[in-house]
Amino acid sequence: MNSADMILINGNILTMDDSNSRAEAVAIGDGIITYVGANDGAKEYIGPHTEVIDLKWKTLVPGFIDSHVHLVQTGLNTLGIDLSSAANISQCLSLLKKGIENSPKDTVVWGIGLEEIKLKEKRFPTRYELDAVAPDRPLFVSRIEYHTISVNSYTLHLLNLPFNLDGMIKDSNGLPTGLLCRHASSMARKKLFEMMTGMIQKGVKKAVNNAISRGITTIVAMEGGFMFHDQHAEHLIDFKSSLPVDIEVFYQTTNVDKVIKKGLKRIGGCIFIDGSFGSRTAALSEPYWDDKQNMGRLYFGQEEIDSFVSSAHKSGLQIAVHAIGDRAIEQILSSYEKVLEQYPAGDHRHRIEHFEIPTAEQINRAARLGLILSMQPAYEYFWGGEGRMYDVRLGPDRRKRTNPLKTLLNKGLTIAGGSDSDVTPMDPLLGIHGAVNHPNPEERISPYEALKMFTINGAKGVFQEDIKGSIEVNKYADLVLLNASPLDVDAENIKEIEVELTIKEGNILFSGKRHQDLLEGEL
């Protein structure tokens, strides 16, 4: 028997295996788990160079998997100006001014995290207001989920977008206000990101380090495409192997040949069937509560999405598509039904990203199809409940139907948990908290069910449950030590749990205190 490189003892170990078993000790050799069980059994794996770490009966869980991240965007946003604390336009401008003063003069400046419904004025800053803080350099402000941006006059001139472009908002005189949504926003973002290419690696490394500090060992990255830039996907594919965690890429393109030539197994991610609730562009079957003439919009015709799904499915690719509103969910369900009837596949694991307000009938159809649902329970933490964004946009009845986690689990669906970072933070414990404390009590799930979303279900979401997602022999030694158990603390305190160690394939990537301060254990 080979001695272990590392042994973790005296742990409250939640293995997340099929039997929901517990353990006290884990042995690791060459980055792989070689033993899981009682402390006594771990003795056989101790050699002269084995590192023994006493967990002091704290909780060890599998490395977290964030199943939906815009990693390049998240990285770039670590270099942006955070506007989430602003209560009014004046505070937005003050934050921007301070950030601009601390940034190089030849770079693009951008504000992030803005939710205009939280501002006193209930609107974005206009280009003229942005001109006051940045008259002669590129500046844009992005809504929290990126579907709407506001730019200053300098940027508007630099972008040279057609005035009649869909989503170019104009004032009563027919002049652009600087507010861009829909197609205008996506075109502007593509051009702006071309100016920001040199910042990508720096930002991504910063974002990954932050993810590691939150216990994340696998990131499912949604890159390129409509709202972002294909260069983002290309850059990440090229340098992801140099990063200390696993990066699984969904290329956000409908170009199946491009993905196959890249040697990728997955396509899509945020292939946008519709937009978002915040921007009132998610496609609904009934009008928005606060905009009675608006039902959102679909970004593809049915034939277009049918053609894409058919081509990708026949090519053996795993497909993921963004669908938030019930009208968008209907479109992608219809496409999946057609292709799976014509070309059956037993374990396709095609996905729907977000799936925020499905009908009961749509839930049943998703279950029959065996789809993976990639969902973001922290949405409910930020937007759920009376008086908050879902309520404002959807009204008192429909907001009770958002993110119906318990209903979905009861139907046998697999839900992979994610953050949609940088829309919400890469923080699985916050996601678990959001799921357990869902504002609609009928849709609350247990802490164990929520933990599965960010561990074994995340692994299943990318066909990797044989190598990660649970603490079992012959799987990667991807582990997270917590200072408390999500299963034992009061539900309202789950988000306060701290990560103490993050281990990726036997390597300690993060320690809440210096590694040398950890006590050596004895058996």
NORVENRA-V200691 format. One record per residue. D_FIRST is the distance of its C-alpha to the first C-alpha in Angstrom with 1 decimal. Layout:
BEGIN
D_FIRST  D_FIRST
END
This chain:
BEGIN
0.0  3.8  6.5  9.3  12.7  14.5  14.5  17.8  18.9  22.2  23.1  25.5  23.4  25.4  23.0  26.0  24.3  26.6  26.4  27.2  24.4  23.7  20.7  20.2  17.1  15.3  12.1  12.7  11.1  13.6  16.2  14.5  13.7  10.2  11.3  14.9  16.2  17.4  17.0  15.6  12.6  11.7  11.5  7.9  7.4  10.1  10.2  13.6  14.6  13.5  16.7  17.3  20.4  22.4  24.2  26.7  26.8  28.1  27.6  24.8  25.7  24.7  26.2  29.8  31.4  35.0  36.4  39.7  40.4  43.0  40.9  43.4  46.2  44.2  43.5  47.2  48.1  46.2  48.9  51.7  54.0  53.1  56.1  54.6  56.2  59.7  62.3  65.1  66.0  67.1  63.7  62.1  64.4  63.8  60.0  60.5  63.0  60.6  57.7  60.1  61.2  57.6  56.8  57.8  61.1  60.1  57.4  57.5  57.4  56.3  56.2  53.5  53.0  56.7  57.7  61.5  61.9  60.8  63.4  66.9  68.5  66.1  66.1  64.5  66.2  68.7  68.7  71.7  69.8  66.9  69.4  70.4  67.0  66.2  69.4  68.2  64.5  62.2  61.3  59.9  58.8  56.4  56.3  53.0  51.9  53.6  56.0  59.0  59.8  62.8  63.8  66.4  69.4  67.9  64.9  67.1  69.2  66.1  64.6  67.9  67.2  70.0  72.0  71.9  68.2  66.7  65.5  67.8  69.4  73.0  75.5  79.0  80.3  77.8  75.8  72.0  70.8  67.5  65.6  63.6  61.8  60.8  61.3  62.8  59.8  57.3  59.5  59.9  56.2  55.4  58.0  56.9  53.2  54.3  55.6  52.3  49.9  49.2  47.9  45.1  42.1  43.0  43.5  40.4  38.2  40.0  39.5  35.8  35.3  37.3  35.2  32.0  33.7  34.3  30.6  31.0  28.2  30.0  33.7  35.6  38.5  41.9  43.7  46.9  49.9  52.9  52.6  50.5  50.3  48.5  47.9  45.6  43.3  43.5  42.6  39.7  38.3  38.6  36.9  34.5  31.5  32.2  32.0  28.9  28.9  29.1  32.7  33.6  37.3  40.0  42.9  46.1  48.3  49.9  49.6  47.1  47.4  46.5  43.2  42.3  43.0  40.8  37.9  37.6  36.7  38.8  42.5  44.7  43.7  47.0  49.2  52.0  53.7  55.5  55.6  55.0  56.7  57.3  59.4  60.9  59.6  57.2  58.9  60.3  62.4  64.6  65.9  64.4  65.6  66.9  68.1  69.9  70.6  67.0  64.4  62.0  61.4  59.3  58.3  58.0  60.2  58.7  59.1  57.3  54.2  54.3  54.3  51.4  49.2  50.0  49.2  45.9  44.8  45.8  43.9  40.7  40.4  39.5  42.7  43.3  46.8  48.4  50.7  51.9  55.3  55.9  58.1  55.3  52.7  55.2  55.4  51.7  51.2  54.0  52.4  49.0  50.8  52.8  50.0  47.7  50.5  51.3  47.8  45.4  41.7  39.3  36.9  38.9  38.1  41.3  42.0  44.9  44.7  46.4  48.2  50.1  53.1  52.6  55.0  53.9  54.6  52.5  49.5  49.8  50.0  46.9  45.0  46.3  45.2  41.6  42.0  39.6  41.7  40.8  42.6  43.1  43.6  44.6  47.8  48.9  48.2  50.4  53.0  53.0  55.5  59.2  60.9  58.0  57.6  56.8  59.7  62.1  61.3  60.8  62.9  62.1  61.3  59.1  57.0  55.8  54.3  52.1  48.4  48.3  44.6  44.8  47.1  44.7  41.7  43.8  44.6  41.0  40.8  37.7  38.6  36.7  37.6  38.9  41.3  43.6  43.3  45.5  47.7  45.5  42.8  39.2  38.2  36.2  37.0  40.6  40.2  38.6  41.4  44.0  42.7  42.6  46.0  47.7  51.5  52.1  50.7  50.5  48.0  45.6  42.0  39.5  37.1  34.2  36.0  36.8  33.2  32.2  34.9  33.1  29.5  28.7  32.3  32.3  29.3  31.2  34.2  32.7  30.6  27.3  26.1  23.1  21.7  23.3  25.6  23.2  20.1  17.7  14.2  14.6  17.8  18.9  18.3  22.1  23.0  26.2  26.8  30.3  32.4  33.5  32.7  35.0  34.9  36.3  38.8  42.4  42.8  45.2  42.7  39.8  40.9  40.8  37.0  35.4  32.3  30.4  27.4  26.8  23.4  23.1  19.8  18.3  21.5  24.0  27.3  29.4  29.7  32.8  32.8  31.5  27.7  28.2  30.0  27.1  26.1  22.7  21.2  20.0  17.8
END
